[in-house]
Amino acid sequence: MTKKRAVFVDDEAQVLRSLKRGLRQHCGDWDFQFETLPAQALESILNDNPMVVISDRKMHEMDGEALLSEVKHSAPHVVRVLLTGDTSEKAVIASARTAHILLAKPFEISELSDVLDRAGALNQLPLNDQQRSALGQIQNLPVLPKIFHDLTTYLKVNANPDISEVVKLIKSDLGITAKLIQVANSSFFGYQSVTHSIEQVVMRLGFDLVRQLIALMVLNQGESFQKVLEQSEKITDIMKQRASGLGQSKESIERLSLLGLLHGIGRLVPTIEESDKQSDIVGAYLLTLWGFDRDIIDAVMFQSQPEQQTPISPLTCQLHVAKLLSSDVNLNEISVQVVECAQLCLGRE
């Protein structure tokens, strides 16, 4: 197995020494390199091909954003992490252009260990080098311009916005939903609990930061995006109806809603070949990078081929069956494993 490698960059040597001591106890399966000179770090990154680069934001020779911008251009497959003590809205907006993950200082070693775990999990996904490079250069997922217009207009004309109206607009867009949940659940904001509720996300981030983050995501959309969005809404409705009929909890239905909304997110990446298997892998890549729940990631990963998952999880079953019910596929024409999966969700869940 290839050794997992990470490069840390900080022009304060004592900070790197402290990190080295802490990481030695938590991440024994990683090979770490610590650099005080950004230029030397860049050379090392190009030569040694690490999985992840973790840089301090404020450095004299080259700030962390500039460093990660160079990494994004020269080694786009590398996961980019920015450490910063500036938790202002301006810092969040600026850093989102170059970093995959923001980590607020001071932080616990366990938080850094979690980031490394995510990077390691990404390396296990069956993607080739070209696909990893294409994914690494994504700046923002596509979003619907009408949603951006409606939301920003609503916030502008309403001095006291109704959070339910804001949530309604956000939920209609895949890219906005995924990115805002990612940001709200990051350790950058210091919350101890994970939320999948858009209501709580908006309350955590505040209207102003939500609006500015969305402003970064505005891209032109085509018919493919509309198709993904419509399918996601259809799948979500099917799963929610079945879960309600089977008496599942509000929390379970909320997770299913999130899964239904995000299950096709891999199809929003135009640089990847269009196939169910590849788009599922891309979706799993994005959700892993953003720190989503492992069960949701696996359900996205195996949604088209549930028989490849051992054992098949209930979430994967429910998503796969919802997709079957939304199509014209005959259950008698698919594999025994998938039939068993469908029977589990339709009869025993």
SVG drawing of the C-alpha trace seen along z (x, -y; Angstrom):
<svg xmlns="http://www.w3.org/2000/svg" viewBox="-48 -46 61 60">
<polyline fill="none" stroke="black" stroke-width="0.4" points="0.0,0.0 1.3,-3.5 2.4,-5.4 0.1,-8.3 2.0,-11.5 1.2,-15.1 3.1,-18.3 2.7,-21.0 3.8,-24.6 4.2,-27.2 7.0,-29.8 7.0,-29.4 9.2,-26.5 7.9,-26.1 4.4,-25.6 5.6,-22.8 7.5,-21.1 4.3,-21.2 2.3,-19.6 4.9,-17.0 4.7,-15.9 0.9,-15.8 0.5,-14.0 3.1,-11.3 0.5,-9.9 -2.5,-10.1 -1.4,-9.4 1.2,-6.7 0.3,-5.5 1.2,-8.8 4.5,-10.2 4.8,-13.9 7.0,-16.6 7.3,-20.0 8.4,-23.0 9.0,-26.6 9.7,-27.9 6.7,-28.0 8.9,-27.9 10.7,-24.8 7.4,-23.2 6.1,-23.7 9.2,-22.0 8.7,-19.1 5.0,-18.8 5.8,-18.6 8.5,-16.0 7.0,-13.8 3.3,-13.8 1.6,-14.0 -2.0,-13.3 -2.6,-16.5 -1.0,-19.9 -1.8,-21.8 -0.7,-25.4 -0.9,-28.3 -2.7,-31.3 -0.5,-34.1 3.2,-33.7 5.7,-36.3 7.3,-34.9 4.0,-33.8 0.6,-33.6 -1.3,-30.3 -3.9,-31.3 -1.3,-32.0 0.6,-28.8 -2.6,-26.7 -3.4,-28.5 -0.1,-27.3 -0.8,-23.8 -4.2,-23.9 -2.6,-24.8 0.4,-22.5 -0.9,-19.5 -4.7,-19.7 -5.2,-16.2 -3.7,-17.1 -6.2,-17.9 -5.7,-21.5 -6.2,-22.6 -5.8,-26.1 -5.2,-26.9 -6.2,-30.4 -6.9,-32.4 -9.1,-34.8 -12.7,-33.5 -14.2,-36.6 -16.7,-36.4 -14.1,-37.9 -11.6,-35.2 -14.1,-32.5 -15.1,-33.9 -11.5,-34.5 -10.2,-31.1 -13.0,-29.2 -11.5,-29.9 -8.3,-27.9 -8.8,-25.6 -10.9,-22.4 -11.0,-22.6 -10.6,-25.4 -9.4,-24.7 -9.7,-27.5 -6.9,-28.1 -6.5,-27.1 -7.6,-23.5 -7.4,-20.1 -5.1,-17.4 -8.2,-15.2 -9.7,-17.8 -6.5,-17.6 -6.6,-13.9 -10.2,-13.9 -9.0,-16.0 -6.2,-13.5 -8.7,-10.6 -10.8,-12.3 -7.8,-12.7 -6.9,-9.1 -10.5,-8.0 -10.4,-10.0 -7.3,-8.1 -9.2,-4.8 -11.9,-5.8 -11.4,-4.2 -10.5,-7.3 -7.7,-7.7 -5.1,-10.5 -6.9,-12.5 -10.2,-12.4 -8.5,-13.3 -6.9,-16.3 -10.2,-17.4 -11.9,-17.1 -9.2,-19.0 -9.6,-22.0 -13.3,-22.5 -13.8,-25.8 -17.6,-25.7 -20.3,-23.4 -22.8,-24.8 -25.9,-26.4 -29.1,-27.8 -28.9,-31.6 -32.6,-32.0 -32.1,-30.7 -29.3,-33.1 -31.3,-36.0 -34.4,-35.1 -32.5,-34.6 -30.4,-37.7 -33.4,-39.8 -35.4,-38.5 -32.7,-39.2 -32.2,-42.7 -35.8,-43.8 -36.6,-42.2 -35.0,-43.8 -36.2,-40.9 -36.1,-37.8 -38.3,-34.8 -35.9,-31.9 -38.5,-29.5 -38.6,-31.4 -34.8,-31.4 -34.7,-27.7 -37.3,-27.0 -35.1,-28.7 -31.9,-27.0 -33.5,-23.5 -34.3,-23.8 -30.6,-23.8 -28.2,-21.0 -24.9,-22.9 -26.0,-25.5 -27.4,-22.9 -24.2,-20.8 -21.8,-23.6 -23.7,-25.3 -24.0,-22.1 -20.3,-21.5 -19.4,-24.9 -21.8,-24.8 -20.5,-21.4 -16.8,-22.2 -14.7,-22.6 -14.0,-26.1 -17.1,-27.4 -16.6,-25.4 -19.9,-23.6 -19.7,-20.2 -22.7,-18.6 -23.4,-17.8 -26.5,-19.0 -28.3,-18.0 -31.0,-20.6 -30.9,-23.6 -32.8,-25.6 -29.9,-25.1 -27.3,-25.7 -28.8,-29.2 -29.0,-29.9 -25.4,-29.0 -24.0,-30.9 -26.3,-33.9 -28.0,-35.5 -25.1,-37.7 -22.5,-34.8 -25.0,-32.6 -25.6,-35.3 -21.8,-35.8 -21.1,-32.1 -23.8,-31.7 -22.4,-34.6 -19.2,-32.6 -21.2,-29.7 -23.0,-31.4 -22.2,-29.7 -24.2,-29.4 -26.5,-26.3 -27.8,-24.1 -30.4,-21.5 -28.3,-18.8 -28.5,-20.6 -32.3,-20.9 -32.5,-17.2 -30.5,-16.3 -32.4,-18.7 -35.8,-17.3 -34.7,-13.7 -33.4,-14.5 -36.6,-16.0 -38.5,-13.0 -36.3,-10.5 -36.5,-12.5 -40.3,-12.5 -40.4,-8.7 -38.1,-8.0 -39.9,-10.4 -43.3,-8.9 -42.1,-5.4 -40.2,-6.3 -43.3,-8.1 -45.5,-5.1 -43.2,-2.8 -43.2,-5.0 -39.5,-6.1 -38.4,-8.9 -38.2,-12.6 -34.4,-12.4 -34.3,-9.4 -36.6,-11.1 -34.4,-14.2 -31.3,-12.1 -33.2,-10.4 -34.2,-13.9 -30.6,-14.9 -29.5,-11.7 -32.2,-12.1 -31.2,-15.7 -27.4,-14.9 -27.5,-11.5 -26.9,-12.9 -24.4,-15.6 -21.6,-13.8 -23.4,-14.6 -22.8,-18.3 -19.1,-17.8 -18.8,-18.2 -15.2,-17.1 -15.9,-13.5 -17.2,-10.8 -20.9,-10.5 -21.8,-7.1 -23.8,-6.0 -20.8,-4.4 -18.4,-7.3 -20.8,-9.9 -21.5,-7.9 -17.8,-7.8 -17.5,-11.5 -20.4,-12.2 -18.8,-10.1 -15.5,-12.0 -17.1,-15.4 -19.1,-14.3 -16.0,-12.7 -14.0,-15.8 -16.6,-17.9 -16.9,-15.6 -20.4,-14.2 -21.5,-11.2 -19.9,-7.9 -23.3,-6.1 -24.5,-8.9 -21.2,-8.7 -21.5,-4.9 -25.1,-5.1 -24.1,-7.6 -21.1,-5.4 -23.1,-2.2 -26.5,-3.5 -26.3,-2.1 -24.6,1.2 -25.8,2.0 -24.7,5.6 -21.1,4.3 -21.5,3.1 -20.9,5.7 -23.1,5.7 -25.7,3.6 -26.8,0.7 -30.4,-0.3 -29.6,-3.8 -28.2,-2.3 -31.3,-0.1 -33.7,-2.9 -32.0,-5.1 -31.6,-2.3 -35.3,-1.2 -36.5,-4.8 -34.6,-5.1 -36.1,-1.8 -39.6,-3.0 -39.0,-6.3 -38.1,-4.4 -39.5,-1.7 -37.1,1.0 -38.7,4.4 -37.5,5.9 -37.6,9.4 -34.9,8.3 -32.2,7.3 -29.9,9.4 -30.9,11.5 -28.9,9.3 -30.8,6.2 -34.1,7.9 -33.2,8.8 -32.2,5.2 -35.5,4.0 -37.4,6.5 -35.5,5.3 -36.5,1.7 -40.1,2.3 -41.1,4.9 -38.9,5.0 -37.6,1.5"/>
</svg>
